[in-house]
Amino acid sequence: MKEEINLKKNSFLFNLLVLGALIWAFFPIFPHSDSGADLALFSRFPVLQEGRVKPLDTVARSSLLVLSHKESVSTKGQELPASKWLLDLVSRPEVADMEKVFCIDNLDVLGFLNLPQTAQRYFSFNQIAPSWDRLEKKANSIEKISAKSRSSFESALLEVEEQVVLYQRLKFSLETPELPDSLPNLLLKNPQSIAKDKHLQKELSGILTRSNFIDQSAYFWAIPVSSGNQYGWISSGKAIGQLLMQGTLSQPLLFYHRMEDARKNSDPAAFNAAANSYNEWLQKNLPSQWRWSRYEEIFNAVSPFWKGIILYFIVFISLALSWVVAPERLMELAMRLLVVAWSVHSFGILCRIIIQGRPPVTNLYSSAVFIGWVAVLLCWILERKFPKGFAAMTASIIGFTTLIIAHHLAMTGDTMEMMRAVLNSNFWLSTHVSSITIGYASTFVAGTLGILYILKGVLTPSLDKEAAKALVQMTYGIICFSLFFSFVGTVLGGIWADQSWGRFWGWDPKENGALLIVLWNAIILHARWGGFIRERGLMVMAVLGNVITSLSWFGVNMLGIGLHSYGWMDKAFFWLSIFILSQLAIAALGGLPLGYWKSKLQS
Protein backbone atom coordinates (compact mmCIF):
# COMPACT_ATOMS: atom_id res chain seq x y z
CA MET A 1 0.00 0.00 0.00
CA LYS A 2 2.80 2.36 0.94
CA GLU A 3 4.64 1.57 -2.30
CA GLU A 4 1.50 2.34 -4.32
CA ILE A 5 1.19 5.73 -2.61
CA ASN A 6 4.85 6.51 -3.36
CA LEU A 7 4.40 5.51 -7.00
CA LYS A 8 1.38 7.78 -7.31
CA LYS A 9 3.30 10.65 -5.71
CA ASN A 10 6.23 10.11 -8.06
CA SER A 11 3.94 9.86 -11.08
CA PHE A 12 2.13 13.08 -10.10
CA LEU A 13 5.42 14.88 -9.52
CA PHE A 14 6.86 13.68 -12.84
CA ASN A 15 3.71 14.71 -14.69
CA LEU A 16 3.87 18.11 -13.04
CA LEU A 17 7.52 18.58 -14.02
CA VAL A 18 6.88 17.49 -17.60
CA LEU A 19 3.86 19.80 -17.86
CA GLY A 20 5.99 22.66 -16.54
CA ALA A 21 8.71 21.86 -19.05
CA LEU A 22 6.17 21.81 -21.91
CA ILE A 23 4.66 25.15 -20.90
CA TRP A 24 8.09 26.74 -20.56
CA ALA A 25 9.35 25.24 -23.84
CA PHE A 26 6.42 26.29 -26.01
CA PHE A 27 5.48 29.56 -24.35
CA PRO A 28 6.63 32.42 -26.63
CA ILE A 29 8.38 35.30 -24.91
CA PHE A 30 7.63 38.51 -26.82
CA PRO A 31 9.44 41.77 -26.05
CA HIS A 32 7.66 43.88 -23.45
CA SER A 33 6.64 47.45 -24.03
CA ASP A 34 9.34 50.02 -23.31
CA SER A 35 8.01 53.10 -21.51
CA GLY A 36 4.67 52.39 -23.15
CA ALA A 37 6.02 51.82 -26.68
CA ASP A 38 4.73 48.61 -28.29
CA LEU A 39 7.99 46.77 -29.05
CA ALA A 40 6.20 43.53 -29.97
CA LEU A 41 4.35 45.29 -32.78
CA PHE A 42 7.50 46.96 -34.10
CA SER A 43 9.44 43.67 -34.01
CA ARG A 44 7.04 41.89 -36.39
CA PHE A 45 7.13 44.46 -39.21
CA PRO A 46 8.44 42.72 -42.36
CA VAL A 47 11.55 43.89 -44.23
CA LEU A 48 13.62 42.53 -47.11
CA GLN A 49 17.15 41.44 -46.27
CA GLU A 50 19.45 39.23 -48.36
CA GLY A 51 16.62 38.36 -50.73
CA ARG A 52 14.22 37.16 -48.02
CA VAL A 53 11.29 38.90 -46.36
CA LYS A 54 11.62 38.56 -42.59
CA PRO A 55 10.48 40.40 -39.45
CA LEU A 56 12.60 43.12 -37.90
CA ASP A 57 12.92 40.79 -34.90
CA THR A 58 14.90 38.29 -37.00
CA VAL A 59 17.17 41.05 -38.35
CA ALA A 60 17.80 42.32 -34.82
CA ARG A 61 18.45 38.87 -33.31
CA SER A 62 20.74 37.62 -36.09
CA SER A 63 22.66 40.91 -36.10
CA LEU A 64 23.17 40.80 -32.34
CA LEU A 65 24.43 37.22 -32.64
CA VAL A 66 27.06 38.44 -35.09
CA LEU A 67 28.03 41.38 -32.88
CA SER A 68 27.80 40.02 -29.36
CA HIS A 69 27.08 36.27 -29.75
CA LYS A 70 23.81 36.80 -27.87
CA GLU A 71 20.23 37.62 -28.85
CA SER A 72 19.81 40.36 -26.27
CA VAL A 73 21.76 43.29 -24.82
CA SER A 74 23.00 43.27 -21.24
CA THR A 75 22.81 46.74 -19.70
CA LYS A 76 22.53 47.90 -16.10
CA GLY A 77 21.81 44.38 -14.89
CA GLN A 78 18.97 43.89 -17.37
CA GLU A 79 18.56 41.97 -20.62
CA LEU A 80 17.09 44.19 -23.32
CA PRO A 81 15.34 42.47 -26.25
CA ALA A 82 16.95 42.68 -29.66
CA SER A 83 14.05 44.65 -31.15
CA LYS A 84 14.43 47.43 -28.55
CA TRP A 85 18.13 47.66 -29.31
CA LEU A 86 17.43 47.93 -33.05
CA LEU A 87 14.72 50.54 -32.49
CA ASP A 88 17.13 52.63 -30.44
CA LEU A 89 19.86 52.16 -33.04
CA VAL A 90 17.75 53.62 -35.85
CA SER A 91 15.89 56.27 -33.86
CA ARG A 92 18.18 57.16 -30.92
CA PRO A 93 21.71 56.24 -32.07
CA GLU A 94 23.23 58.35 -29.29
CA VAL A 95 21.66 55.89 -26.81
CA ALA A 96 22.50 52.73 -28.76
CA ASP A 97 26.11 53.84 -29.29
CA MET A 98 26.66 53.55 -25.53
CA GLU A 99 25.42 49.95 -25.32
CA LYS A 100 28.18 47.35 -25.07
CA VAL A 101 27.26 45.04 -27.95
CA PHE A 102 30.66 44.28 -29.54
CA CYS A 103 32.22 41.07 -28.25
CA ILE A 104 36.03 41.27 -28.48
CA ASP A 105 38.18 38.73 -26.63
CA ASN A 106 41.47 38.88 -28.56
CA LEU A 107 43.98 40.74 -26.38
CA ASP A 108 46.03 41.95 -29.37
CA VAL A 109 42.91 43.43 -30.96
CA LEU A 110 42.04 45.16 -27.68
CA GLY A 111 45.52 46.67 -27.63
CA PHE A 112 45.26 47.77 -31.27
CA LEU A 113 41.94 49.53 -30.54
CA ASN A 114 43.25 51.07 -27.29
CA LEU A 115 40.59 49.25 -25.29
CA PRO A 116 41.09 48.09 -21.67
CA GLN A 117 42.49 44.54 -21.47
CA THR A 118 40.36 43.35 -18.58
CA ALA A 119 37.95 40.52 -17.98
CA GLN A 120 35.30 42.71 -19.65
CA ARG A 121 34.95 41.61 -23.28
CA TYR A 122 31.94 43.68 -24.38
CA PHE A 123 32.43 47.21 -25.73
CA SER A 124 30.29 49.99 -27.15
CA PHE A 125 30.51 51.71 -30.50
CA ASN A 126 31.63 54.90 -28.73
CA GLN A 127 34.64 53.03 -27.35
CA ILE A 128 35.65 51.69 -30.76
CA ALA A 129 34.86 54.79 -32.86
CA PRO A 130 38.08 56.73 -32.02
CA SER A 131 40.13 53.91 -33.61
CA TRP A 132 37.86 53.43 -36.64
CA ASP A 133 40.22 54.97 -39.21
CA ARG A 134 43.13 52.77 -38.10
CA LEU A 135 40.86 49.73 -37.96
CA GLU A 136 39.49 50.30 -41.47
CA LYS A 137 42.95 50.86 -42.96
CA LYS A 138 44.37 47.73 -41.30
CA ALA A 139 41.36 45.65 -42.32
CA ASN A 140 41.77 46.67 -45.97
CA SER A 141 45.33 45.37 -45.93
CA ILE A 142 44.31 42.13 -44.19
CA GLU A 143 41.64 41.41 -46.82
CA LYS A 144 44.42 41.06 -49.39
CA ILE A 145 45.80 38.07 -47.44
CA SER A 146 44.24 34.64 -48.02
CA ALA A 147 42.04 33.40 -45.18
CA LYS A 148 44.32 30.42 -44.44
CA SER A 149 47.41 32.63 -44.17
CA ARG A 150 45.98 35.12 -41.68
CA SER A 151 47.14 35.11 -38.09
CA SER A 152 44.61 34.85 -35.27
CA PHE A 153 45.09 38.59 -34.62
CA GLU A 154 44.41 39.47 -38.27
CA SER A 155 41.31 37.27 -38.43
CA ALA A 156 39.96 38.69 -35.17
CA LEU A 157 40.65 42.29 -36.26
CA LEU A 158 38.91 41.74 -39.60
CA GLU A 159 35.94 40.26 -37.74
CA VAL A 160 35.66 43.40 -35.58
CA GLU A 161 35.82 45.62 -38.67
CA GLU A 162 33.01 43.63 -40.29
CA GLN A 163 30.98 43.93 -37.07
CA VAL A 164 31.37 47.73 -37.04
CA VAL A 165 30.37 47.95 -40.71
CA LEU A 166 27.27 45.84 -39.97
CA TYR A 167 26.42 48.07 -37.01
CA GLN A 168 26.66 51.21 -39.12
CA ARG A 169 24.62 49.72 -41.97
CA LEU A 170 21.88 48.80 -39.49
CA LYS A 171 21.91 52.35 -38.17
CA PHE A 172 21.31 53.77 -41.65
CA SER A 173 18.67 51.23 -42.70
CA LEU A 174 15.66 53.09 -41.30
CA GLU A 175 17.03 56.61 -41.26
CA THR A 176 14.56 59.17 -42.57
CA PRO A 177 16.30 62.58 -43.01
CA GLU A 178 14.42 65.57 -41.69
CA LEU A 179 12.67 67.51 -44.45
CA PRO A 180 11.93 71.26 -44.39
CA ASP A 181 8.38 71.84 -43.18
CA SER A 182 7.29 73.39 -46.49
CA LEU A 183 8.96 70.81 -48.72
CA PRO A 184 6.40 67.95 -48.70
CA ASN A 185 3.55 70.30 -49.70
CA LEU A 186 5.63 71.86 -52.48
CA LEU A 187 6.67 68.45 -53.79
CA LEU A 188 3.14 67.10 -53.80
CA LYS A 189 1.25 70.23 -54.94
CA ASN A 190 3.59 72.58 -56.78
CA PRO A 191 7.03 71.03 -57.47
CA GLN A 192 7.87 73.77 -60.04
CA SER A 193 8.09 76.36 -57.28
CA ILE A 194 11.18 74.62 -55.85
CA ALA A 195 13.23 75.80 -58.81
CA LYS A 196 12.55 79.41 -57.79
CA ASP A 197 13.85 78.94 -54.23
CA LYS A 198 17.68 78.66 -54.30
CA HIS A 199 17.93 78.14 -50.55
CA LEU A 200 15.44 75.29 -50.72
CA GLN A 201 17.27 73.84 -53.72
CA LYS A 202 20.54 73.76 -51.75
CA GLU A 203 18.81 72.09 -48.80
CA LEU A 204 17.17 69.64 -51.18
CA SER A 205 20.55 68.74 -52.72
CA GLY A 206 22.01 67.93 -49.29
CA ILE A 207 19.06 65.75 -48.37
CA LEU A 208 19.26 63.95 -51.72
CA THR A 209 22.97 63.25 -51.20
CA ARG A 210 22.19 61.84 -47.75
CA SER A 211 19.33 59.70 -49.09
CA ASN A 212 21.61 58.23 -51.77
CA PHE A 213 24.15 57.35 -49.09
CA ILE A 214 21.43 55.68 -46.98
CA ASP A 215 20.24 53.73 -50.01
CA GLN A 216 23.75 52.38 -50.70
CA SER A 217 24.52 51.62 -47.05
CA ALA A 218 21.23 50.10 -45.87
CA TYR A 219 21.51 46.57 -44.48
CA PHE A 220 17.84 45.87 -45.16
CA TRP A 221 15.02 47.40 -47.19
CA ALA A 222 12.03 48.34 -45.06
CA ILE A 223 9.76 50.25 -47.46
CA PRO A 224 7.23 48.26 -49.54
CA VAL A 225 6.23 49.99 -52.79
CA SER A 226 3.56 49.00 -55.29
CA SER A 227 4.49 47.95 -58.80
CA GLY A 228 1.33 47.15 -60.71
CA ASN A 229 -0.57 44.54 -58.72
CA GLN A 230 2.48 43.54 -56.66
CA TYR A 231 4.69 45.09 -54.05
CA GLY A 232 8.47 45.33 -54.09
CA TRP A 233 10.90 46.62 -51.50
CA ILE A 234 13.20 49.65 -51.42
CA SER A 235 15.35 51.30 -48.76
CA SER A 236 14.23 54.31 -46.79
CA GLY A 237 16.92 56.30 -48.60
CA LYS A 238 15.50 55.44 -51.99
CA ALA A 239 12.00 56.27 -50.77
CA ILE A 240 13.24 59.73 -49.73
CA GLY A 241 14.89 60.09 -53.15
CA GLN A 242 11.63 59.24 -54.89
CA LEU A 243 9.85 61.83 -52.75
CA LEU A 244 12.39 64.50 -53.66
CA MET A 245 12.73 63.67 -57.36
CA GLN A 246 9.23 62.49 -58.27
CA GLY A 247 6.99 63.84 -55.54
CA THR A 248 5.94 60.26 -54.65
CA LEU A 249 5.26 59.90 -50.94
CA SER A 250 5.36 56.33 -49.58
CA GLN A 251 2.93 55.69 -46.73
CA PRO A 252 5.25 53.17 -44.99
CA LEU A 253 8.03 55.78 -45.06
CA LEU A 254 5.69 58.24 -43.38
CA PHE A 255 4.76 55.69 -40.71
CA TYR A 256 8.42 54.89 -39.94
CA HIS A 257 9.24 58.60 -39.86
CA ARG A 258 6.47 59.18 -37.30
CA MET A 259 7.66 56.22 -35.19
CA GLU A 260 11.23 57.55 -35.14
CA ASP A 261 10.13 61.07 -34.25
CA ALA A 262 7.94 59.72 -31.45
CA ARG A 263 10.80 57.62 -30.12
CA LYS A 264 13.19 60.57 -30.20
CA ASN A 265 10.66 62.73 -28.36
CA SER A 266 9.79 59.97 -25.85
CA ASP A 267 6.15 59.97 -26.96
CA PRO A 268 4.92 56.36 -26.67
CA ALA A 269 1.33 57.28 -27.58
CA ALA A 270 2.43 58.77 -30.91
CA PHE A 271 4.75 55.81 -31.51
CA ASN A 272 1.96 53.30 -30.94
CA ALA A 273 -0.44 55.29 -33.12
CA ALA A 274 2.03 55.24 -36.04
CA ALA A 275 2.89 51.56 -35.44
CA ASN A 276 -0.78 50.56 -35.36
CA SER A 277 -1.47 52.55 -38.53
CA TYR A 278 1.38 50.80 -40.33
CA ASN A 279 0.24 47.42 -38.99
CA GLU A 280 -3.23 48.03 -40.44
CA TRP A 281 -1.70 49.12 -43.74
CA LEU A 282 0.35 45.92 -43.90
CA GLN A 283 -2.63 43.68 -43.16
CA LYS A 284 -4.57 45.40 -45.91
CA ASN A 285 -1.88 45.67 -48.60
CA LEU A 286 0.61 42.89 -47.77
CA PRO A 287 -1.41 40.25 -45.89
CA SER A 288 0.81 37.33 -46.93
CA GLN A 289 4.11 38.97 -45.95
CA TRP A 290 2.57 40.24 -42.72
CA ARG A 291 1.27 36.77 -41.83
CA TRP A 292 4.56 34.96 -42.54
CA SER A 293 6.47 37.63 -40.67
CA ARG A 294 4.17 37.02 -37.72
CA TYR A 295 4.84 33.26 -37.88
CA GLU A 296 8.58 33.82 -37.86
CA GLU A 297 8.30 36.22 -34.93
CA ILE A 298 6.51 33.49 -32.94
CA PHE A 299 9.26 31.02 -33.90
CA ASN A 300 11.87 33.49 -32.66
CA ALA A 301 9.94 34.11 -29.45
CA VAL A 302 9.73 30.37 -28.67
CA SER A 303 13.49 29.93 -29.35
CA PRO A 304 13.08 26.14 -29.67
CA PHE A 305 16.70 25.26 -30.32
CA TRP A 306 18.05 27.27 -27.39
CA LYS A 307 15.46 25.68 -25.10
CA GLY A 308 16.36 22.30 -26.61
CA ILE A 309 19.96 22.81 -25.50
CA ILE A 310 18.79 23.37 -21.93
CA LEU A 311 16.42 20.40 -21.95
CA TYR A 312 18.99 17.99 -23.40
CA PHE A 313 21.45 19.09 -20.72
CA ILE A 314 18.85 18.42 -17.99
CA VAL A 315 18.24 14.97 -19.50
CA PHE A 316 21.99 14.28 -19.41
CA ILE A 317 22.25 15.31 -15.75
CA SER A 318 19.20 13.21 -14.82
CA LEU A 319 20.64 10.13 -16.53
CA ALA A 320 24.07 10.62 -14.98
CA LEU A 321 22.48 10.84 -11.52
CA SER A 322 20.31 7.79 -12.24
CA TRP A 323 23.47 5.70 -12.44
CA VAL A 324 24.26 6.73 -8.86
CA VAL A 325 20.95 7.22 -7.04
CA ALA A 326 17.26 6.38 -7.63
CA PRO A 327 17.89 4.73 -11.01
CA GLU A 328 14.28 3.87 -11.88
CA ARG A 329 12.74 7.21 -10.88
CA LEU A 330 15.36 9.42 -12.50
CA MET A 331 15.41 7.23 -15.61
CA GLU A 332 11.66 7.62 -15.98
CA LEU A 333 11.92 11.40 -15.54
CA ALA A 334 14.81 11.62 -18.02
CA MET A 335 12.90 9.68 -20.68
CA ARG A 336 9.87 11.95 -20.34
CA LEU A 337 12.02 15.07 -20.55
CA LEU A 338 13.82 13.58 -23.56
CA VAL A 339 10.46 13.35 -25.36
CA VAL A 340 9.79 17.00 -24.45
CA ALA A 341 13.23 18.04 -25.72
CA TRP A 342 12.77 16.16 -28.99
CA SER A 343 9.28 17.65 -29.41
CA VAL A 344 10.70 21.16 -29.03
CA HIS A 345 13.48 20.23 -31.44
CA SER A 346 10.88 18.93 -33.92
CA PHE A 347 8.81 22.10 -33.57
CA GLY A 348 11.84 24.19 -34.49
CA ILE A 349 12.62 22.12 -37.60
CA LEU A 350 8.96 22.13 -38.69
CA CYS A 351 8.81 25.92 -38.32
CA ARG A 352 11.93 26.35 -40.45
CA ILE A 353 10.48 24.07 -43.15
CA ILE A 354 7.21 26.06 -43.21
CA ILE A 355 8.88 29.48 -43.16
CA GLN A 356 11.42 28.62 -45.85
CA GLY A 357 9.24 26.29 -47.88
CA ARG A 358 12.31 24.09 -48.24
CA PRO A 359 13.51 20.64 -47.06
CA PRO A 360 14.95 20.45 -43.52
CA VAL A 361 18.60 20.69 -44.67
CA THR A 362 19.60 23.72 -46.73
CA ASN A 363 22.92 24.82 -45.19
CA LEU A 364 25.51 23.87 -42.58
CA TYR A 365 23.40 25.30 -39.74
CA SER A 366 20.30 23.30 -40.63
CA SER A 367 22.41 20.16 -41.12
CA ALA A 368 23.60 20.42 -37.50
CA VAL A 369 20.02 20.84 -36.28
CA PHE A 370 18.79 17.92 -38.42
CA ILE A 371 21.64 15.59 -37.42
CA GLY A 372 20.75 16.09 -33.76
CA TRP A 373 17.06 15.52 -34.44
CA VAL A 374 17.64 12.26 -36.33
CA ALA A 375 20.13 11.03 -33.73
CA VAL A 376 17.72 11.62 -30.85
CA LEU A 377 14.92 9.83 -32.71
CA LEU A 378 17.15 6.81 -33.41
CA CYS A 379 18.32 6.74 -29.80
CA TRP A 380 14.75 6.86 -28.50
CA ILE A 381 13.89 3.82 -30.67
CA LEU A 382 16.98 2.00 -29.38
CA GLU A 383 16.13 2.87 -25.79
CA ARG A 384 12.69 1.34 -26.20
CA LYS A 385 14.30 -1.92 -27.34
CA PHE A 386 17.28 -1.84 -24.94
CA PRO A 387 16.10 0.06 -21.81
CA LYS A 388 19.52 0.46 -20.23
CA GLY A 389 19.85 4.25 -20.43
CA PHE A 390 22.79 4.11 -22.86
CA ALA A 391 20.81 5.18 -25.92
CA ALA A 392 19.07 7.94 -23.95
CA MET A 393 22.45 9.20 -22.74
CA THR A 394 23.70 9.17 -26.34
CA ALA A 395 20.61 11.13 -27.39
CA SER A 396 21.21 13.83 -24.78
CA ILE A 397 24.90 14.14 -25.73
CA ILE A 398 24.34 14.39 -29.49
CA GLY A 399 21.22 16.56 -29.17
CA PHE A 400 23.03 19.01 -26.88
CA THR A 401 26.25 19.05 -28.92
CA THR A 402 24.66 19.53 -32.33
CA LEU A 403 22.44 22.37 -31.12
CA ILE A 404 25.47 24.04 -29.52
CA ILE A 405 27.27 23.75 -32.88
CA ALA A 406 24.22 25.22 -34.61
CA HIS A 407 24.12 28.09 -32.11
CA HIS A 408 27.71 29.03 -32.95
CA LEU A 409 27.07 28.69 -36.69
CA ALA A 410 24.18 31.16 -36.28
CA MET A 411 26.72 33.83 -35.30
CA THR A 412 27.55 34.31 -39.00
CA GLY A 413 24.10 35.80 -39.74
CA ASP A 414 20.62 34.74 -40.80
CA THR A 415 20.36 30.93 -40.88
CA MET A 416 17.45 30.90 -43.33
CA GLU A 417 19.19 32.66 -46.20
CA MET A 418 17.99 32.24 -49.78
CA MET A 419 19.40 29.31 -51.76
CA ARG A 420 20.95 29.53 -55.20
CA ALA A 421 18.70 28.50 -58.10
CA VAL A 422 20.56 25.23 -58.75
CA LEU A 423 20.03 24.24 -55.10
CA ASN A 424 16.50 25.51 -54.84
CA SER A 425 14.14 23.19 -56.68
CA ASN A 426 15.71 19.82 -57.36
CA PHE A 427 14.11 16.64 -56.03
CA TRP A 428 17.34 14.64 -56.23
CA LEU A 429 19.28 17.24 -54.25
CA SER A 430 16.65 17.35 -51.48
CA THR A 431 16.56 13.57 -51.10
CA HIS A 432 20.35 13.31 -51.39
CA VAL A 433 21.03 15.88 -48.67
CA SER A 434 18.43 14.41 -46.31
CA SER A 435 19.70 10.84 -46.81
CA ILE A 436 23.36 11.71 -46.43
CA THR A 437 22.60 13.74 -43.29
CA ILE A 438 20.73 10.78 -41.81
CA GLY A 439 23.89 8.79 -42.54
CA TYR A 440 25.97 11.36 -40.65
CA ALA A 441 23.59 11.27 -37.68
CA SER A 442 23.48 7.48 -37.42
CA THR A 443 27.26 7.16 -37.69
CA PHE A 444 27.63 9.65 -34.84
CA VAL A 445 25.13 7.61 -32.80
CA ALA A 446 27.22 4.47 -33.34
CA GLY A 447 30.39 6.35 -32.44
CA THR A 448 28.90 7.82 -29.26
CA LEU A 449 27.69 4.39 -28.16
CA GLY A 450 31.26 3.21 -28.72
CA ILE A 451 32.53 6.03 -26.51
CA LEU A 452 30.15 5.04 -23.71
CA TYR A 453 31.27 1.41 -24.02
CA ILE A 454 34.97 2.29 -23.78
CA LEU A 455 34.75 4.92 -21.03
CA LYS A 456 32.38 2.84 -18.92
CA GLY A 457 34.55 -0.24 -19.37
CA VAL A 458 37.96 1.37 -18.79
CA LEU A 459 37.06 3.83 -16.06
CA THR A 460 34.34 2.00 -14.09
CA PRO A 461 33.59 -1.59 -13.05
CA SER A 462 29.92 -1.20 -14.07
CA LEU A 463 30.12 -2.51 -17.66
CA ASP A 464 28.87 -6.04 -17.12
CA LYS A 465 28.33 -8.63 -19.86
CA GLU A 466 24.66 -7.79 -20.25
CA ALA A 467 25.29 -4.04 -20.65
CA ALA A 468 28.20 -4.68 -23.02
CA LYS A 469 26.06 -6.98 -25.15
CA ALA A 470 23.29 -4.37 -25.38
CA LEU A 471 25.73 -1.66 -26.42
CA VAL A 472 27.31 -3.86 -29.07
CA GLN A 473 23.94 -4.90 -30.51
CA MET A 474 22.78 -1.28 -30.69
CA THR A 475 26.01 -0.18 -32.36
CA TYR A 476 25.95 -3.01 -34.87
CA GLY A 477 22.35 -2.24 -35.87
CA ILE A 478 23.02 1.48 -36.22
CA ILE A 479 26.11 0.84 -38.40
CA CYS A 480 23.95 -1.24 -40.77
CA PHE A 481 21.37 1.57 -40.81
CA SER A 482 24.07 4.17 -41.46
CA LEU A 483 25.62 2.16 -44.29
CA PHE A 484 22.27 2.00 -46.09
CA PHE A 485 21.49 5.73 -45.86
CA SER A 486 25.07 6.82 -46.57
CA PHE A 487 25.17 4.67 -49.69
CA VAL A 488 21.72 5.77 -50.91
CA GLY A 489 22.54 9.41 -50.19
CA THR A 490 25.81 9.19 -52.11
CA VAL A 491 24.10 7.63 -55.14
CA LEU A 492 21.33 10.26 -55.07
CA GLY A 493 24.02 12.94 -54.91
CA GLY A 494 25.59 11.49 -58.03
CA ILE A 495 22.24 11.57 -59.87
CA TRP A 496 21.78 15.22 -58.89
CA ALA A 497 25.35 16.08 -59.93
CA ASP A 498 24.80 14.41 -63.30
CA GLN A 499 21.69 16.52 -63.91
CA SER A 500 23.17 19.78 -62.62
CA TRP A 501 26.86 19.58 -63.53
CA GLY A 502 26.85 16.96 -66.28
CA ARG A 503 28.89 14.34 -64.41
CA PHE A 504 27.97 11.65 -61.89
CA TRP A 505 31.26 11.71 -59.97
CA GLY A 506 34.08 14.23 -59.93
CA TRP A 507 36.23 13.27 -56.93
CA ASP A 508 35.19 16.45 -55.16
CA PRO A 509 36.38 16.50 -51.50
CA LYS A 510 32.79 16.34 -50.24
CA GLU A 511 32.04 13.40 -52.52
CA ASN A 512 35.17 11.64 -51.32
CA GLY A 513 34.14 12.25 -47.72
CA ALA A 514 30.70 10.72 -48.31
CA LEU A 515 32.32 7.72 -50.00
CA LEU A 516 34.70 7.28 -47.05
CA ILE A 517 31.76 7.00 -44.65
CA VAL A 518 30.21 4.29 -46.84
CA LEU A 519 33.52 2.43 -47.10
CA TRP A 520 34.30 2.71 -43.37
CA ASN A 521 30.93 1.35 -42.30
CA ALA A 522 31.29 -1.45 -44.85
CA ILE A 523 34.79 -2.24 -43.55
CA ILE A 524 33.48 -2.45 -39.96
CA LEU A 525 30.76 -4.90 -40.95
CA HIS A 526 33.07 -7.03 -43.09
CA ALA A 527 35.70 -7.09 -40.35
CA ARG A 528 33.05 -8.25 -37.90
CA TRP A 529 31.60 -10.87 -40.26
CA GLY A 530 35.07 -12.15 -41.13
CA GLY A 531 36.09 -12.52 -37.49
CA PHE A 532 38.88 -9.91 -37.72
CA ILE A 533 37.34 -7.95 -34.84
CA ARG A 534 35.13 -8.90 -31.93
CA GLU A 535 32.89 -6.76 -29.73
CA ARG A 536 35.59 -4.42 -28.46
CA GLY A 537 37.08 -3.96 -31.93
CA LEU A 538 33.64 -3.09 -33.29
CA MET A 539 33.23 -0.35 -30.71
CA VAL A 540 36.72 1.08 -31.30
CA MET A 541 36.11 1.24 -35.04
CA ALA A 542 32.72 2.88 -34.42
CA VAL A 543 34.49 5.65 -32.47
CA LEU A 544 36.92 6.16 -35.36
CA GLY A 545 33.85 6.57 -37.56
CA ASN A 546 33.25 9.86 -35.71
CA VAL A 547 36.55 11.16 -37.11
CA ILE A 548 35.67 10.29 -40.70
CA THR A 549 32.13 11.65 -40.39
CA SER A 550 33.26 14.94 -38.82
CA LEU A 551 35.77 15.45 -41.63
CA SER A 552 33.17 14.64 -44.29
CA TRP A 553 30.46 16.79 -42.72
CA PHE A 554 32.52 19.75 -41.54
CA GLY A 555 36.18 19.42 -42.41
CA VAL A 556 36.09 19.32 -46.22
CA ASN A 557 33.94 22.47 -46.26
CA MET A 558 36.94 24.44 -44.97
CA LEU A 559 39.48 23.28 -47.55
CA GLY A 560 38.65 26.20 -49.82
CA ILE A 561 38.44 23.94 -52.89
CA GLY A 562 35.68 21.99 -54.59
CA LEU A 563 32.03 22.69 -55.26
CA HIS A 564 31.00 22.15 -51.61
CA SER A 565 33.45 24.56 -49.97
CA TYR A 566 31.92 26.95 -47.42
CA GLY A 567 35.10 28.82 -46.52
CA TRP A 568 37.90 28.66 -43.99
CA MET A 569 37.01 29.20 -40.32
CA ASP A 570 39.81 29.42 -37.75
CA LYS A 571 37.58 28.70 -34.75
CA ALA A 572 35.90 25.77 -36.46
CA PHE A 573 39.28 24.32 -37.41
CA PHE A 574 40.48 24.53 -33.81
CA TRP A 575 37.44 22.76 -32.36
CA LEU A 576 37.39 20.19 -35.15
CA SER A 577 41.01 19.37 -34.36
CA ILE A 578 40.22 19.03 -30.66
CA PHE A 579 37.30 16.71 -31.45
CA ILE A 580 39.38 14.49 -33.73
CA LEU A 581 42.21 14.23 -31.18
CA SER A 582 39.68 13.32 -28.46
CA GLN A 583 38.22 10.54 -30.61
CA LEU A 584 41.68 9.15 -31.38
CA ALA A 585 42.51 9.21 -27.66
CA ILE A 586 39.31 7.35 -26.76
CA ALA A 587 39.93 4.79 -29.50
CA ALA A 588 43.46 4.28 -28.15
CA LEU A 589 41.99 3.86 -24.68
CA GLY A 590 39.68 1.21 -26.06
CA GLY A 591 42.68 -0.64 -27.47
CA LEU A 592 44.31 -1.07 -24.06
CA PRO A 593 44.67 -4.69 -22.90
CA LEU A 594 41.69 -5.83 -20.83
CA GLY A 595 43.92 -6.07 -17.78
CA TYR A 596 43.87 -2.26 -17.64
CA TRP A 597 40.06 -2.12 -17.79
CA LYS A 598 38.17 -1.81 -14.51
CA SER A 599 35.26 -3.76 -15.99
CA LYS A 600 36.17 -7.38 -16.55
CA LEU A 601 35.18 -8.49 -20.05
CA GLN A 602 36.23 -11.43 -22.18
CA SER A 603 36.87 -9.58 -25.44
Helices and strands as residue ranges (DSSP letters): H 2-26, H 39-43, E 46-49, E 52-55, H 56-68, E 72-75, E 78-81, H 82-91, H 93-96, E 100-103, H 107-112, E 122-124, H 125-128, G 129-131, H 132-142, G 147-149, H 152-172, H 183-189, G 191-196, H 198-217, E 223-227, E 230-234, H 236-246, H 251-264, H 268-285, H 287-302, H 304-322, H 327-356, H 364-385, H 390-409, G 410-412, G 421-423, H 427-459, H 465-501, H 509-529, H 535-553, G 555-558, H 570-590, G 594-596
